[in-house]
Amino acid sequence: MLDYLLTEEQEMIRQLCRKIAEDKIRPVAAELDKQEKFPREIIKIIAESDLFAIFIPEQYGGTLQLPAGQTLGGVLNLCVATEELSRACAGIAVCYAASALGTFPIMLQGSEEQKKKYLPGLAKGEKLAAFGLTEPEAGSDASAIKTTAKKQGDSYILNGTKHFITNGEEAEVYVVIAMTDKSKGARGASAFIVQKGTPGFSFGKKEEKLGIRASVTSELIFNDCRIPKENLLGREGMGFIATMKTFDLSRPGVAAQAVGIAQGALDLTVKYAKQRQQFGKSISSFQGIQWMLADMATQIEAARALVYSTARMVDSGNTNIGKESAMAKLFASDTAMRVTTDCVQIFGGYGYMRDYPVEKYMRDAKITQIYEGTNQIQRNIIFLQLIKEMAK
Ligand SMILES: Cc1cc2nc3c(=O)[nH]c(=O)nc-3n(C[C@H](O)[C@H](O)[C@H](O)COP(=O)(O)OP(=O)(O)OC[C@H]3O[C@@H](n4cnc5c(N)ncnc54)[C@H](O)[C@@H]3O)c2cc1C
């Protein structure tokens, strides 16, 4: 691996996560995937290891020390942790990373009171967070959401359905995007905090998935769900800005998940290629296989370099990061898909069988090209920014 000049703390995060991944996650990953079982015990271990605290500032119960005047950071910490956990199981890693996705809007737009109320519990990992944007008729076109939030006295009344929500039902704190003024289109959306257990808030279908099967993906149903007006994040109309800024922070995490998946699959494949004998020698002695492995290692390192540089840029306080975040997610997830498919190829017929771990990596890789904006949408984001830069 390249020397990324990580801080001592970041190296410790890597070692800690690697140990959790090897000792606690790898032995149960296949079974949890098979049973589609949420990894409560492992989330507890991750919480006790203070890993939910590494992207939350100290004054809100986290462990993150930020330079004076800066309110956000810890993205490289999160990326290092997510990559290492994903190396053993991306399904388990996403339960962790999705809590960061639900936490970021509170860090970005929360009032002092909201941050003090919600962040300490999330930093301890006592509570998980989730982010609810997608609806059955509104995926890539998020501006088509139909969930409404109507102001009524000191409350908002939420009605509508969100689907495909990671950590749905397992999380305690949900950031939900709803329309407060449909006539304003995208500028009529607002972000709200909704706590599990609020009357009128229930859970619907739990999805059965191709990959990341240890994570839970559920519907959130709001039926005349009354929440206090204090649960509005930022101002009315700021919901999509909160969403875009949240994705700028979280996409490097998806990219790190992809790097971890690709690296995990490559680790297994190098070992297998050395052991597997055909034509009287190990398959790793064939140049065709050697070049495939060399290409994979090179692509993974390039993806990691892009992800870490983007995360560093975010951590330095730079807020103009939409293009770079999109590039990191696009490149790392396409790399993960290509690498894991080639790993299955090198395992041959065994690679196609569930008795061998490599097919899971290929199934898990696919989602990184889809969620938090499909890779087509990432290309749109990159292109729009390119045009803007060229117009300057
Ligand atoms: C396992 C899982 C977990 C998820 N977790 C969450 C979560 O926690 N919170 C949340 O809010 N959402 C979540 N999602 C939703 C996810 O972000 C959406 O599925 C994704 O944004 C795509 O939306 P869609 O599925 O409706 O596809 P569509 O938007 O219907 O897209 C279908 C196809 O059309 C393409 N397409 C659409 N528009 C364009 C365009 N303008 N140009 C070119 N191609 C285009 C897409 O790239 C895609 O290939 C999750 C999804 C999954 C599968």
The ligand as a MOL file (V3000), in Angstrom:
LIG
                    3D

  0  0  0     0  0            999 V3000
M  V30 BEGIN CTAB
M  V30 COUNTS 53 58 0 0 0
M  V30 BEGIN ATOM
M  V30 1 C -29.5470 -1.5140 -0.4650 0
M  V30 2 C -29.9730 -0.0940 -0.6370 0
M  V30 3 C -29.8220 0.7960 0.4210 0
M  V30 4 C -30.2430 2.1300 0.2820 0
M  V30 5 N -30.1570 2.9920 1.3630 0
M  V30 6 C -30.7500 4.2080 1.2800 0
M  V30 7 C -30.8350 5.0580 2.4300 0
M  V30 8 O -30.3300 4.7380 3.5230 0
M  V30 9 N -31.4760 6.2380 2.3080 0
M  V30 10 C -32.0450 6.6460 1.1310 0
M  V30 11 O -32.6480 7.7090 1.1140 0
M  V30 12 N -31.9670 5.8700 0.0330 0
M  V30 13 C -31.3370 4.6650 0.0760 0
M  V30 14 N -31.2660 3.8690 -1.0460 0
M  V30 15 C -31.8290 4.3420 -2.2990 0
M  V30 16 C -30.7900 4.6130 -3.3760 0
M  V30 17 O -30.0800 5.7750 -3.0950 0
M  V30 18 C -31.5380 4.6650 -4.7140 0
M  V30 19 O -31.9180 3.3350 -5.0110 0
M  V30 20 C -30.7120 5.2610 -5.8340 0
M  V30 21 O -30.5020 6.6360 -5.6410 0
M  V30 22 C -31.3550 5.0510 -7.2220 0
M  V30 23 O -32.7030 5.3620 -7.2110 0
M  V30 24 P -33.7460 4.3190 -7.8290 0
M  V30 25 O -33.4670 3.0090 -7.1940 0
M  V30 26 O -35.1090 4.8650 -7.6780 0
M  V30 27 O -33.3570 4.2160 -9.3570 0
M  V30 28 P -33.8570 5.1840 -10.5430 0
M  V30 29 O -33.6670 6.5920 -10.1530 0
M  V30 30 O -35.2150 4.7440 -10.9510 0
M  V30 31 O -32.8140 4.8280 -11.6900 0
M  V30 32 C -32.9600 3.7410 -12.5640 0
M  V30 33 C -31.8170 3.7930 -13.5770 0
M  V30 34 O -31.9200 4.9900 -14.3670 0
M  V30 35 C -30.6950 5.7090 -14.2960 0
M  V30 36 N -30.9630 7.1480 -14.3320 0
M  V30 37 C -31.8680 7.8570 -13.6080 0
M  V30 38 N -31.7920 9.1530 -13.8980 0
M  V30 39 C -30.7950 9.2930 -14.8140 0
M  V30 40 C -30.2120 10.4000 -15.5190 0
M  V30 41 N -30.6310 11.6540 -15.2870 0
M  V30 42 N -29.2210 10.1500 -16.3910 0
M  V30 43 C -28.7730 8.8830 -16.6350 0
M  V30 44 N -29.2880 7.8030 -15.9940 0
M  V30 45 C -30.2600 8.0000 -15.0980 0
M  V30 46 C -30.0850 5.2960 -12.9620 0
M  V30 47 O -28.6930 5.5560 -12.9330 0
M  V30 48 C -30.4410 3.8330 -12.9070 0
M  V30 49 O -29.5180 3.1020 -13.6670 0
M  V30 50 C -30.8020 2.5640 -0.9380 0
M  V30 51 C -30.9110 1.6600 -2.0080 0
M  V30 52 C -30.5220 0.3570 -1.8720 0
M  V30 53 C -30.7000 -0.5710 -3.0420 0
M  V30 END ATOM
M  V30 BEGIN BOND
M  V30 1 1 1 2
M  V30 2 1 2 3
M  V30 3 2 2 52
M  V30 4 2 3 4
M  V30 5 1 4 5
M  V30 6 1 4 50
M  V30 7 2 5 6
M  V30 8 1 6 7
M  V30 9 1 6 13
M  V30 10 2 7 8
M  V30 11 1 7 9
M  V30 12 1 9 10
M  V30 13 2 10 11
M  V30 14 1 10 12
M  V30 15 2 12 13
M  V30 16 1 13 14
M  V30 17 1 14 15
M  V30 18 1 14 50
M  V30 19 1 15 16
M  V30 20 1 16 17
M  V30 21 1 16 18
M  V30 22 1 18 19
M  V30 23 1 18 20
M  V30 24 1 20 21
M  V30 25 1 20 22
M  V30 26 1 22 23
M  V30 27 1 23 24
M  V30 28 2 24 25
M  V30 29 1 24 26
M  V30 30 1 24 27
M  V30 31 1 27 28
M  V30 32 2 28 29
M  V30 33 1 28 30
M  V30 34 1 28 31
M  V30 35 1 31 32
M  V30 36 1 32 33
M  V30 37 1 33 34
M  V30 38 1 33 48
M  V30 39 1 34 35
M  V30 40 1 35 36
M  V30 41 1 35 46
M  V30 42 1 36 37
M  V30 43 1 36 45
M  V30 44 2 37 38
M  V30 45 1 38 39
M  V30 46 1 39 40
M  V30 47 2 39 45
M  V30 48 1 40 41
M  V30 49 2 40 42
M  V30 50 1 42 43
M  V30 51 2 43 44
M  V30 52 1 44 45
M  V30 53 1 46 47
M  V30 54 1 46 48
M  V30 55 1 48 49
M  V30 56 2 50 51
M  V30 57 1 51 52
M  V30 58 1 52 53
M  V30 END BOND
M  V30 END CTAB
M  END
